[in-house]
């Protein structure tokens, strides 16, 4: 038969375990990364998940999402040129991070007119579109 001391120790241990478990940080959902290869695709995110869009040219101009209540721009757009690149080649990346704020649908778009030094983009090369579903 357990003593009062044993019961007190068990109660204290259970209380501390509950506090430690409830105060442990929640595991953050992984960041979803989208690149040029995802153009025209649909991706699904969970609420509070982040989307990182990385496009392989400094000529891209990333926009805010089509539905700010669903997918909110939280960082960028940022242009990062590659060191040692020939001027006018557009070497580097354009990036932006979005937060899935609420359930619904949104679209991320980017546009560009130049695809290199004095090289105009074709219509297929001039637009990036990513459809996003937040659940």
N, C-alpha and C positions, 0 to 999 in steps of 0.2 A: 504494500500500500504506500503510495507516494506521500512524502512529508510535505508540510506547508512550504518549506524552503524549496523543495524540488518543483512544486507547483508554481511558486513565484518565479523561479528561474525559467521554467518553460514558458510562462506567460510573458516574461520580459523578452525572451528570445523571439517568440512569435511576433510581439509588437515591433521589435527592432527590424525583423525580417520584412514585415509589412511596410514599414516606413522606407526601408532601403529599396524595396521593389517598386513602391509607388513613386519614389523620387528619382528613379533611374531615368536618364534621358531616353526619349523615344527614338527608335531607330529611324533616321531620316530616309525618305524614299530616294533611290538613286536618281542622279541627274540624267535626263535623257539628252543625248547629243544627236543633232541632225546636221548633215552636211549637204553639199551640192548633189550628192547621189540620191538624196531623199526628195528631190524636186518632184512635186505632183503627188506625193504620197500622203497618207493619213496616218497619224500616230495617236495613241490613246495615253492620256496621263491621268493620274489620281490627283485629287485636290491636294494642294500644298506641294506638289512635285514641281521641279524646275526643268525647263527646257533650255538647252544651250544650242544656239544655231551658229555654226562655223562655216563660212563660205570662203572659198579659196581664191579670192581676188580682192584687192583693195578698192576696186571700182564698184563693188556692191554697196547699195544703200538700203539697209534694213529699216523697215517701218515698224510702227507700233502694231499690235494685233488688231484684227477687224472688230473684236469684241473685248474691250478692256475689262469688263466685269467678269469675264471668263478667264482670259489670259492676259496678264499684266506685264508690261515691259519693266524689269527691275534693274537691269544693268546694260549699259551701252546705248546705242551701237558704238563699238570701238573698232578702229582701223589699226592694224599692226603690220607695217611693211616688213618685208624680209631684208635683212642686212645684205649688202653686196649685190642687190638686184639692179639690173639695168633700168635707169629712169624711164618711166612711161610704160613699163611692162606690167604693172599692177601686181607684182609679186607680194604675197602676204595674205592676210585674212581680214575679214569683216565679221565681227561676232556680236551677239546680243543674247541676253538671258531673260527668260520670261518665267513668270510664276503662274501656275494653274490655281486660280483664285476661287472658282465656282464651277459647278457642273454646267456643261453646255458645249457649244461649238465656236471655234474661232479660226481665223486664217492668218498665217504669218507670210508676209511678202517682202521681197527685195527686188530692186530693179537696178539696171546698169545700161549705159549706152555704149561704153567703150569696152572692148575685149582685148586691149593691148594698144601699144603705141600706134596711133592713127588707124586703128582697126575697129570699125563699127561692128557691134554685135548683130547677129541675125535675130529675128523675133524669138526663136526658140532659146537663144542664149541670153536674152535680155531680161528675163523674168524668172524669179524663184518663188514658188508657192508651196506652202506646207499647211495641210488641213490638220487641225488639232481638235480632238474630242476629249473633254474632261469629264470624268465619272466621279 
